[in-house]
Structure formats: C-alpha cells, structure tokens
Amino acid sequence: MHQSVYFALSAIACFATAATAQAQKATSGPLSAELVYRIQSAPDEQVFITETDEHSLTVTTKDNARRQFWKFIPVEGQQDVYYVQNTATHRYLASTIATGEAGKTAITTSNMPVAYFVAPNPKAKTAGAWTLSSTDVPNYSDRSKTPMGLNRKGGTHLVVAWQAGHNNANSYWWPVATTDSYEVRPFQTGSDRLYALVDETGRWLQVNGDGDFSWTTPEAAEGETSFYMEGQGNSKGGYKLHHGTSHKALNESEAWSIVEDELTGFYGWENAAHQRVKLGGETRFRFMAQRTPLMRRLQIYDYPCTTTDNYTWTSLSVAAKGEAKEGAKVLASINYPDAKAKNDRELHVVFSRQMADLPQKDVVKLNFKLSANPPKDAKAYLYFDWNHDGIFEVQQPLTLQRTTNAEFTVPETALKGNTRFRIRLTSNGLTGADDEVVGLIFDGFLNVVVPTGVQRPTVNRSDAHTYDLSGRPTSTATPGLYIVGGKKVVQP
C-alpha cells in the first residue's frame, strides 16, 4: 500500500518515557551486583535490549514501561561471568548457541540461569564496547575466534545469536548503570485513548445502568464497555478509571495502581491499600485498544509497522468451501494478485479490488504461498472484525508453511455487510492484530451474507460509482477512503 494511505489511516502513536537519572555507561569491569543496568546497542545508542511479553528479546527505544532493566549477578570463581537477570520478570538471558540457520536463532529468556561471559573488547570496531556470550558457546571469551553472542539482527528489532568477533559491530553493547524505574503501563492515558477490559474467556467488562460491573460478549453488551485512564503513573498518585462515553470517573478508582498478573499479557488493579480490585468478580484482564466513534463507524483500522524478513507474498485466495455457489449464483472470491497488482514486493498488502462473499455459518478456504520458506521462528495469525467496529476481535493461529492451507468458519452472529480480515506472519513473538511485524501482513475485504441471500459475482470496483465520505461524486485517482458501489473501500 502506498505510504500516503498508510499514514493517513494509521493511528499508531510511538512514545517513550524519558530516562531517569544518573545513567552511566560502563567502560570496564567488573559489573556491580548492586546496580541495575540497561543494555545499550553500541552502533545505535537510542535502543536497548528489551524482554517482550512472549519472553523474546528485541531492541526498543528507552521506555520505563518496557522490561529494559537488568542485573548482572557474578558467578563465583569465574572472571567476567554473570547470570543476566531481568528485574521485572526475574528471568535470565538464555543460551546464545545457534540452534538453526545462522542469524535466525532468536534469543529468549529462561527461568533457569545461564552463565554469560560479559566483557569489554578494546579491539572492537566500537573500541571498548562489550560482548555477551553464554559460556556454553565454544571460545566464548576469545573474540578473535568469533564466538556466538547477542546480536541485533541488521535492519530489524530482533536480538539473535550471531558471531561476536572484533568486526561484528551489531554484536557490541554498553551496560549503562541506571535506576530501576520500570513501571508497567499497558495503555496510554487520556480521553481519546479508549480501551475495553477483556477477561481470560474473551468477555468484556461493562458498567450497567445501576453502576454495577459485569462481563459480557461485545455483541450482547448493553452497558458502557469503553474506558480510559487518567494519571501520571503508579509512583505519582496512580490512575483513575473513566467511562468512555459519559466521561464519568469511578470514584472508587482514585489512586489505583496497575500491576502485572501472573498470567502473561494480563493485568490487574490494586487500590491504595495494595489490595487487588475485583471488577464484576474478576481480578485479571487485558487491555484492548478501541477506536474513536468516527473510526469505528467508518471501520478505519490501525496499520502496524512492518520490517522485512526476506520473503514476500506470492499468491493468496479466499473462497467459500466446495463449489462456492448459492443455488445458481456464484459467490465472489479473492484471488491475489490480480492483473492490476504491482510486482513491488510489498510487505503490507491491502487488497481492496476484490471481496469474498461469505455466507454466515459457512466454512471458508484460505490458501497462500510465499516467495521463500519462512524462518523457523515465524508464526502466522488470522484475525477478523465480525462486528464491523474497526477492531480485530477474533484471532486464529495458523500452521505456517511456504504453502499454507487453512479453513475458518463464518460465525452465525457475524454482522452482514463489509468487513475486514488480516493475516500477520511475524518472527518477533508479538501476537496482537495491531502489533508491529517482522515479516508480512495481508489485509483483505469480506462481505458477509445470509446463507439464502442473493449473491453477486465478482466485479471490478473501479467500474462502480465513486463518492467521497461527504457523498460528493469523485474519482479514486488518489489514495484514500471512498464509497464505491455503496460500500466503503480503501484505494491504495
């Protein structure tokens, strides 16, 4: 998709929390067990090693809401050897032994401590910078023999196992002593940042008319299901929870603190007495970002940042299973690429020229092929917005291969009319529909119909009458959001 459309529709906000204090780059060992460190990239001092929710390692900009704080615990009797522990998760850096193709072994954390050789190298390309290699790697302390160590995979945010010789610049780091100011913050604050609170079973928190909390499905919700938070942080008075539409504050939420739950990806509130707050009988939930009323009405979606992982889409099809017919009427399907598709190896394809007609309760076939075998750590996820609110609520993991064949069922409760699906192929361990991707994204269009409805054949959308969002006749000569043939479409 063209960049202008990408930025016009994207609601991505990138932010970072300023670092506190007294950060000091270590230039010689030993590292102190009493101090806390960030691990800074030597070639790019704006990014630091970060543990993700899935316990993989990435590099990200400085942010106190990310797990970027580490302790170096000396291993007794071994010079320059440490256990490297994340202060938030209490997990340790895992082995840097490459288990697959060079540069493809993503580094993770582990519950079991792994000894690491951590020392500066005066012969490094960045003189005096440090390498980190687990001691189960051959020649771990001899950089002249290029042992495997932590490496920022070129052009990505991933941390992988790669050679850590004198000239391997991306394998060099700086331990930066700092204050452990980590504070979980799975949301952004302000009345324009709306969230649903979702429990383990996928139910949404709602406030009923009498002010009581309960949990419900999005389709059955009768009360308020959108919320926003105001506050500066746990250490600065906590947060207050507000209703998303009435903007009423919950008085009892004064000075609530957000805490991580033992279940990965879930959180809870604590009151001023450090007691876990029950909402409708539940204490754990995750935050799911919601769109503004305008974005939801127009089904405008967030577009994640995408980084190449050296493969592209070759073909993709979506069609109702079997003969894809309803009586004598042919159901439209998606077959990418079409004659107008550019061979420009896009990482994020938004394919709006075709739409698949899918009856409620039908089983649907999805097939796609890639230009090369995906990395072993790549995962595939399929998402749907069956209730047309601009949010991909339903997620289905796929078994990823170079040629992938899958099926899904259209829910009986899926709203009729236009909606979207998304496929994410990614090696970064992130699973959310709007999370950034190291790999590929495909956004496609669906038309949900009743099983007995009269269907239409596939048509080229450019032949239909086109209007802007104010209803004025126009053309699709420039990228944007239009009404074509009575339906909202994105012109890439």
NUZATI-137219 format. One record per residue (C-alpha): x, y, z. Coordinates in nm, 2 decimals. Each point is the difference from the previous one (the first is absolute). Example, Ala and Ser with C-alpha at 12.3 -4.5 7.8 and 13.67 -1.06 7.14 Angstrom:
2
X / Y / Z
1.23 / -0.45 / 0.78;
0.14 / 0.34 / -0.07;
//
This chain:
492
X / Y / Z
0.00 / 0.00 / 0.00;
0.12 / 0.35 / -0.08;
0.16 / 0.19 / 0.29;
-0.25 / 0.28 / -0.02;
-0.29 / -0.24 / 0.07;
0.21 / -0.17 / 0.27;
0.05 / 0.32 / 0.19;
-0.35 / 0.14 / -0.07;
-0.17 / -0.29 / 0.17;
0.25 / -0.10 / 0.26;
-0.07 / 0.08 / 0.35;
0.33 / -0.12 / 0.13;
0.15 / 0.21 / 0.27;
0.37 / -0.05 / 0.09;
0.10 / 0.13 / 0.33;
0.27 / -0.06 / 0.26;
0.05 / 0.09 / 0.36;
0.30 / 0.22 / 0.07;
0.27 / -0.17 / 0.20;
0.06 / 0.08 / 0.36;
0.31 / 0.08 / 0.12;
0.36 / -0.05 / 0.04;
0.04 / -0.24 / -0.29;
0.37 / -0.09 / -0.03;
0.16 / -0.21 / -0.27;
0.23 / -0.27 / 0.13;
0.34 / 0.01 / -0.17;
0.17 / -0.27 / 0.21;
-0.08 / -0.30 / 0.22;
-0.10 / -0.14 / 0.22;
-0.37 / 0.08 / 0.00;
-0.16 / 0.06 / 0.34;
-0.26 / -0.24 / 0.13;
-0.14 / 0.29 / 0.20;
-0.08 / 0.21 / -0.31;
-0.27 / -0.02 / -0.27;
0.09 / 0.04 / -0.37;
-0.15 / 0.07 / -0.33;
0.18 / -0.18 / -0.29;
0.05 / 0.25 / -0.28;
0.08 / -0.07 / -0.36;
0.35 / 0.12 / -0.08;
-0.07 / 0.09 / -0.37;
-0.34 / 0.16 / 0.09;
0.00 / 0.15 / 0.35;
-0.37 / 0.09 / -0.03;
-0.11 / -0.37 / 0.05;
0.03 / -0.25 / 0.29;
-0.05 / -0.37 / 0.05;
-0.36 / -0.06 / 0.11;
-0.19 / -0.31 / 0.10;
-0.34 / -0.04 / -0.16;
-0.32 / -0.14 / 0.14;
0.09 / -0.33 / -0.18;
0.35 / 0.00 / 0.16;
0.19 / 0.06 / -0.32;
0.25 / 0.28 / -0.03;
-0.03 / 0.31 / -0.22;
0.16 / 0.34 / 0.00;
-0.22 / 0.30 / 0.07;
0.04 / 0.37 / 0.09;
0.03 / 0.10 / 0.36;
-0.33 / -0.05 / 0.18;
-0.06 / -0.06 / 0.37;
-0.32 / -0.20 / -0.09;
0.22 / -0.26 / -0.18;
0.20 / -0.28 / 0.16;
0.34 / 0.15 / -0.06;
0.16 / -0.02 / 0.34;
0.26 / -0.28 / 0.07;
0.22 / -0.12 / 0.29;
0.34 / -0.16 / -0.06;
0.04 / -0.26 / 0.28;
0.37 / -0.12 / 0.02;
0.06 / -0.37 / -0.03;
0.23 / -0.09 / 0.29;
0.36 / -0.08 / -0.10;
-0.04 / 0.10 / -0.36;
0.14 / 0.33 / -0.13;
-0.24 / 0.20 / -0.22;
-0.27 / -0.26 / 0.02;
-0.35 / 0.09 / 0.12;
-0.36 / -0.11 / 0.01;
-0.19 / 0.28 / -0.18;
-0.35 / 0.04 / 0.15;
-0.29 / 0.23 / -0.10;
-0.12 / 0.18 / 0.31;
-0.36 / 0.00 / -0.11;
-0.05 / -0.36 / -0.09;
0.29 / -0.15 / 0.20;
0.08 / -0.21 / -0.30;
0.36 / -0.05 / -0.13;
0.16 / 0.04 / -0.35;
-0.01 / -0.34 / -0.17;
0.28 / -0.16 / -0.20;
0.15 / 0.16 / -0.30;
0.07 / -0.34 / -0.17;
-0.15 / 0.02 / -0.35;
-0.25 / -0.28 / -0.04;
-0.08 / 0.06 / -0.36;
0.11 / 0.21 / -0.30;
0.25 / 0.26 / 0.09;
-0.16 / 0.33 / 0.10;
-0.34 / -0.17 / 0.04;
0.02 / -0.11 / 0.36;
-0.20 / 0.25 / 0.20;
0.12 / 0.05 / 0.36;
-0.25 / -0.05 / 0.28;
0.00 / 0.01 / 0.38;
-0.02 / -0.31 / 0.22;
-0.10 / -0.08 / 0.35;
0.33 / -0.18 / 0.04;
0.31 / 0.21 / 0.04;
0.26 / -0.03 / -0.29;
0.36 / 0.12 / 0.06;
0.11 / 0.28 / -0.23;
0.34 / 0.14 / -0.08;
-0.04 / 0.38 / 0.00;
0.31 / 0.21 / -0.06;
0.12 / 0.30 / -0.20;
0.22 / -0.04 / -0.31;
0.27 / 0.26 / -0.07;
0.04 / -0.14 / -0.35;
-0.37 / 0.03 / -0.09;
-0.11 / 0.22 / -0.29;
-0.16 / 0.21 / 0.27;
0.30 / 0.00 / 0.23;
-0.07 / -0.11 / 0.35;
-0.36 / -0.11 / -0.07;
-0.11 / -0.33 / 0.16;
-0.11 / -0.34 / -0.13;
-0.24 / -0.24 / 0.18;
0.05 / -0.37 / -0.08;
-0.13 / -0.30 / 0.20;
0.28 / -0.22 / 0.14;
-0.14 / -0.31 / -0.18;
0.12 / 0.16 / -0.33;
0.34 / -0.12 / -0.13;
0.28 / 0.27 / 0.05;
-0.25 / 0.22 / 0.19;
0.27 / 0.23 / 0.14;
0.22 / 0.02 / -0.31;
-0.14 / 0.26 / -0.24;
0.27 / -0.07 / -0.25;
-0.17 / -0.33 / -0.07;
-0.34 / 0.16 / -0.05;
-0.21 / -0.18 / 0.27;
-0.38 / 0.02 / -0.02;
-0.15 / 0.28 / 0.20;
-0.29 / 0.24 / 0.03;
-0.05 / 0.18 / -0.33;
-0.24 / 0.26 / -0.13;
-0.12 / -0.16 / -0.33;
0.08 / 0.26 / -0.26;
-0.30 / 0.22 / -0.10;
-0.23 / -0.15 / 0.26;
-0.09 / 0.03 / 0.37;
0.09 / -0.37 / 0.06;
0.28 / -0.12 / 0.23;
0.15 / -0.33 / -0.14;
0.31 / -0.22 / 0.04;
0.27 / 0.11 / -0.24;
0.38 / 0.03 / -0.01;
0.16 / 0.24 / 0.25;
0.34 / 0.05 / -0.15;
0.20 / 0.32 / -0.01;
-0.18 / 0.14 / -0.30;
-0.36 / -0.12 / 0.06;
-0.13 / 0.34 / 0.10;
-0.36 / -0.10 / 0.08;
0.13 / -0.25 / 0.25;
0.13 / 0.28 / 0.23;
-0.18 / 0.17 / 0.29;
0.05 / 0.24 / 0.29;
-0.12 / -0.09 / 0.35;
-0.15 / 0.33 / 0.13;
-0.04 / 0.03 / 0.38;
-0.33 / 0.16 / 0.08;
-0.30 / 0.00 / 0.24;
-0.25 / -0.28 / -0.02;
-0.30 / 0.22 / -0.09;
-0.20 / -0.27 / -0.18;
-0.37 / 0.05 / 0.03;
-0.25 / -0.21 / -0.20;
-0.22 / 0.22 / -0.22;
-0.21 / -0.21 / -0.24;
-0.20 / 0.31 / -0.11;
0.03 / 0.36 / -0.09;
-0.19 / 0.26 / 0.20;
-0.25 / 0.26 / -0.11;
-0.37 / 0.01 / -0.10;
0.10 / -0.07 / -0.37;
0.16 / -0.33 / 0.10;
-0.29 / -0.24 / 0.05;
0.04 / -0.36 / 0.11;
-0.21 / -0.31 / 0.06;
0.09 / -0.21 / 0.30;
-0.01 / -0.36 / -0.11;
0.01 / -0.31 / 0.23;
0.16 / -0.34 / -0.07;
-0.31 / -0.13 / -0.18;
-0.03 / 0.30 / -0.23;
-0.28 / 0.17 / 0.19;
0.00 / 0.38 / 0.02;
-0.05 / 0.20 / 0.32;
-0.31 / 0.21 / 0.00;
-0.16 / 0.25 / 0.24;
-0.37 / -0.05 / 0.02;
-0.26 / 0.28 / 0.05;
0.00 / -0.05 / 0.37;
0.38 / 0.04 / 0.01;
0.09 / -0.37 / 0.06;
0.27 / -0.18 / -0.19;
-0.07 / -0.31 / -0.20;
0.17 / -0.19 / -0.29;
-0.16 / -0.06 / -0.33;
0.07 / -0.07 / -0.37;
0.04 / 0.31 / -0.22;
-0.31 / -0.10 / -0.20;
-0.22 / -0.03 / 0.32;
0.13 / 0.31 / 0.18;
-0.27 / 0.24 / 0.12;
0.22 / 0.22 / 0.23;
0.32 / 0.20 / -0.03;
0.29 / -0.21 / -0.13;
0.25 / 0.28 / -0.09;
0.23 / 0.14 / 0.27;
0.29 / 0.23 / 0.02;
0.26 / 0.08 / 0.27;
0.13 / 0.33 / 0.14;
0.32 / 0.02 / 0.21;
0.37 / 0.03 / -0.01;
0.10 / -0.34 / 0.12;
0.00 / -0.24 / 0.30;
0.27 / 0.20 / 0.17;
-0.17 / 0.34 / -0.06;
-0.34 / -0.06 / 0.16;
-0.13 / -0.28 / -0.21;
-0.28 / 0.00 / -0.26;
-0.37 / 0.07 / -0.01;
-0.24 / -0.20 / -0.23;
-0.25 / 0.19 / -0.21;
-0.31 / -0.10 / -0.20;
0.09 / 0.04 / -0.37;
-0.32 / 0.18 / -0.11;
-0.14 / 0.17 / 0.31;
0.36 / 0.09 / 0.12;
-0.12 / -0.07 / 0.36;
0.28 / -0.10 / 0.23;
-0.04 / -0.30 / 0.22;
0.05 / 0.16 / 0.34;
0.13 / -0.32 / 0.16;
0.28 / -0.02 / -0.26;
0.19 / 0.30 / 0.15;
0.37 / -0.09 / 0.03;
-0.04 / -0.35 / -0.16;
0.33 / -0.16 / -0.10;
0.04 / -0.22 / -0.30;
0.19 / -0.33 / 0.06;
0.10 / -0.30 / -0.21;
-0.19 / -0.32 / 0.05;
0.18 / -0.34 / 0.02;
-0.18 / -0.09 / -0.33;
0.21 / 0.15 / -0.28;
-0.17 / 0.30 / -0.17;
-0.25 / 0.06 / 0.27;
-0.02 / 0.27 / 0.27;
-0.19 / 0.10 / 0.31;
-0.08 / 0.31 / 0.21;
0.12 / 0.05 / 0.35;
-0.16 / 0.25 / 0.23;
0.19 / 0.24 / 0.24;
0.01 / -0.28 / 0.26;
0.18 / -0.22 / -0.26;
-0.30 / -0.24 / -0.02;
-0.10 / -0.15 / -0.33;
-0.31 / 0.16 / -0.13;
-0.29 / -0.22 / -0.12;
-0.21 / 0.12 / -0.29;
-0.31 / -0.20 / -0.05;
0.17 / -0.28 / 0.19;
0.31 / -0.01 / -0.21;
0.35 / 0.13 / 0.09;
0.20 / -0.06 / -0.32;
-0.06 / 0.14 / -0.35;
0.18 / 0.13 / -0.30;
-0.03 / 0.34 / -0.17;
-0.13 / 0.00 / -0.36;
0.03 / 0.34 / -0.17;
-0.32 / 0.13 / -0.15;
-0.05 / 0.25 / -0.28;
-0.17 / 0.34 / 0.02;
-0.38 / 0.00 / -0.09;
0.09 / 0.14 / -0.35;
0.27 / -0.26 / -0.07;
-0.24 / -0.28 / 0.12;
-0.28 / 0.13 / -0.21;
0.21 / 0.01 / -0.31;
0.20 / -0.31 / 0.08;
0.34 / 0.17 / -0.01;
0.27 / -0.24 / 0.13;
0.34 / 0.04 / 0.15;
0.29 / -0.09 / -0.23;
0.30 / -0.15 / 0.18;
0.36 / 0.07 / -0.09;
0.15 / -0.27 / -0.22;
0.36 / -0.11 / -0.04;
0.12 / -0.25 / -0.27;
0.10 / -0.35 / 0.09;
0.11 / -0.09 / -0.36;
-0.31 / -0.15 / -0.14;
-0.32 / 0.14 / -0.17;
-0.35 / -0.10 / -0.10;
-0.02 / -0.20 / -0.32;
-0.37 / -0.08 / 0.00;
-0.31 / 0.00 / 0.22;
-0.36 / -0.12 / -0.04;
-0.31 / 0.00 / 0.22;
-0.32 / -0.17 / -0.11;
-0.30 / -0.18 / 0.14;
0.07 / -0.37 / 0.03;
-0.12 / -0.25 / -0.27;
-0.14 / 0.15 / -0.32;
-0.03 / 0.35 / 0.16;
-0.36 / 0.03 / -0.13;
-0.34 / 0.09 / 0.14;
-0.24 / -0.16 / -0.24;
0.09 / 0.12 / -0.34;
0.16 / 0.32 / 0.13;
0.38 / 0.00 / 0.01;
0.15 / 0.14 / 0.33;
0.29 / 0.24 / -0.06;
0.34 / -0.10 / 0.13;
0.35 / 0.16 / 0.05;
0.28 / -0.10 / -0.23;
0.32 / 0.20 / 0.05;
0.19 / 0.12 / -0.19;
-0.24 / 0.12 / -0.27;
0.09 / 0.16 / -0.34;
0.04 / 0.34 / 0.16;
0.22 / -0.10 / 0.29;
0.35 / 0.15 / -0.01;
0.30 / -0.23 / 0.03;
0.15 / 0.22 / 0.27;
0.05 / -0.26 / 0.27;
-0.21 / 0.19 / 0.26;
0.04 / -0.10 / 0.36;
-0.35 / 0.12 / 0.09;
-0.26 / -0.08 / -0.27;
-0.34 / 0.17 / 0.02;
-0.20 / -0.17 / -0.27;
-0.33 / 0.19 / -0.06;
-0.07 / -0.08 / -0.37;
-0.17 / -0.33 / 0.09;
-0.23 / -0.11 / 0.28;
-0.10 / -0.35 / 0.10;
-0.37 / -0.07 / 0.05;
-0.03 / -0.22 / 0.31;
-0.34 / -0.14 / 0.13;
-0.05 / -0.01 / 0.37;
0.09 / -0.34 / 0.15;
0.20 / -0.10 / -0.32;
0.34 / -0.17 / 0.01;
0.25 / 0.21 / -0.20;
0.33 / -0.11 / -0.16;
0.31 / 0.22 / 0.03;
0.31 / -0.08 / -0.20;
0.32 / 0.20 / -0.04;
0.35 / -0.05 / -0.13;
0.32 / 0.18 / 0.09;
0.31 / 0.08 / -0.21;
0.23 / -0.20 / 0.23;
-0.02 / -0.22 / 0.30;
-0.08 / 0.21 / 0.31;
0.24 / 0.00 / 0.29;
-0.04 / -0.28 / 0.26;
-0.11 / 0.25 / 0.26;
-0.26 / 0.17 / -0.22;
-0.36 / -0.04 / 0.11;
-0.33 / 0.07 / -0.19;
-0.32 / 0.15 / 0.14;
-0.33 / 0.07 / -0.16;
-0.23 / 0.27 / 0.13;
-0.36 / 0.10 / -0.07;
-0.23 / 0.30 / 0.08;
-0.34 / -0.17 / -0.01;
-0.18 / 0.28 / 0.18;
0.12 / 0.28 / -0.24;
0.14 / 0.22 / 0.27;
0.35 / 0.05 / -0.14;
0.16 / -0.24 / 0.26;
0.12 / -0.35 / -0.08;
-0.15 / -0.18 / 0.30;
0.04 / -0.36 / -0.12;
0.34 / -0.16 / -0.04;
0.08 / -0.34 / -0.15;
0.35 / -0.14 / -0.01;
0.11 / -0.18 / -0.32;
0.26 / -0.27 / -0.07;
0.24 / 0.20 / -0.21;
0.18 / -0.16 / -0.30;
0.12 / 0.14 / -0.33;
-0.34 / -0.12 / -0.14;
-0.26 / 0.03 / 0.27;
-0.36 / -0.15 / -0.03;
-0.25 / 0.08 / 0.27;
-0.37 / 0.02 / 0.07;
-0.22 / 0.23 / 0.22;
-0.37 / 0.02 / 0.07;
-0.21 / 0.31 / -0.03;
-0.18 / 0.05 / 0.33;
-0.38 / -0.01 / -0.01;
0.01 / 0.33 / 0.19;
0.23 / 0.17 / -0.25;
-0.16 / 0.33 / -0.11;
-0.10 / 0.01 / -0.36;
0.19 / 0.23 / -0.24;
0.35 / 0.12 / -0.05;
0.28 / -0.08 / 0.25;
0.37 / -0.09 / 0.01;
0.23 / -0.28 / 0.07;
0.38 / 0.02 / 0.07;
0.28 / -0.25 / -0.02;
0.33 / 0.06 / 0.19;
0.31 / -0.20 / -0.07;
0.26 / 0.10 / 0.26;
0.32 / -0.11 / 0.17;
0.00 / 0.25 / 0.29;
-0.23 / -0.20 / 0.24;
-0.27 / 0.27 / 0.00;
-0.36 / -0.14 / -0.04;
-0.23 / 0.31 / -0.01;
-0.17 / 0.10 / -0.33;
0.15 / 0.35 / 0.03;
0.34 / -0.10 / 0.12;
0.31 / 0.07 / -0.21;
0.11 / -0.27 / -0.23;
0.33 / -0.15 / -0.11;
-0.14 / -0.17 / -0.31;
-0.32 / 0.06 / -0.20;
-0.36 / 0.13 / 0.04;
-0.29 / -0.06 / -0.23;
-0.32 / 0.21 / 0.05;
-0.30 / -0.13 / -0.20;
-0.37 / 0.09 / -0.04;
-0.30 / -0.23 / 0.08;
-0.37 / 0.03 / -0.07;
-0.21 / -0.20 / 0.25;
-0.34 / -0.11 / -0.14;
-0.28 / -0.21 / 0.13;
0.01 / -0.36 / -0.13;
-0.31 / 0.04 / -0.21;
0.08 / 0.35 / -0.13;
0.04 / 0.08 / -0.37;
0.37 / 0.03 / -0.07;
0.19 / 0.22 / -0.25;
0.28 / -0.11 / -0.23;
0.35 / 0.15 / 0.03;
0.02 / 0.35 / -0.15;
0.28 / 0.25 / -0.04;
-0.07 / 0.27 / 0.26;
0.14 / 0.27 / -0.23;
-0.31 / -0.04 / -0.22;
-0.24 / 0.10 / 0.27;
-0.11 / 0.36 / 0.09;
0.25 / 0.16 / 0.24;
-0.07 / 0.26 / 0.27;
0.20 / 0.16 / 0.27;
-0.11 / -0.04 / 0.37;
-0.22 / 0.31 / -0.04;
-0.20 / -0.16 / -0.28;
0.15 / 0.21 / -0.28;
0.08 / -0.17 / -0.33;
0.38 / -0.04 / -0.04;
0.26 / -0.24 / -0.14;
0.25 / -0.23 / 0.15;
0.30 / 0.16 / -0.17;
0.17 / 0.06 / 0.33;
0.03 / -0.23 / 0.30;
-0.26 / 0.03 / 0.27;
-0.33 / -0.12 / 0.15;
-0.30 / 0.00 / -0.24;
-0.35 / -0.12 / -0.04;
-0.01 / -0.23 / -0.31;
-0.32 / -0.17 / -0.11;
-0.15 / 0.08 / 0.34;
0.29 / -0.15 / 0.20;
0.29 / 0.16 / 0.18;
0.33 / -0.10 / -0.17;
0.37 / 0.10 / 0.03;
0.17 / 0.11 / -0.32;
0.37 / -0.10 / 0.02;
//
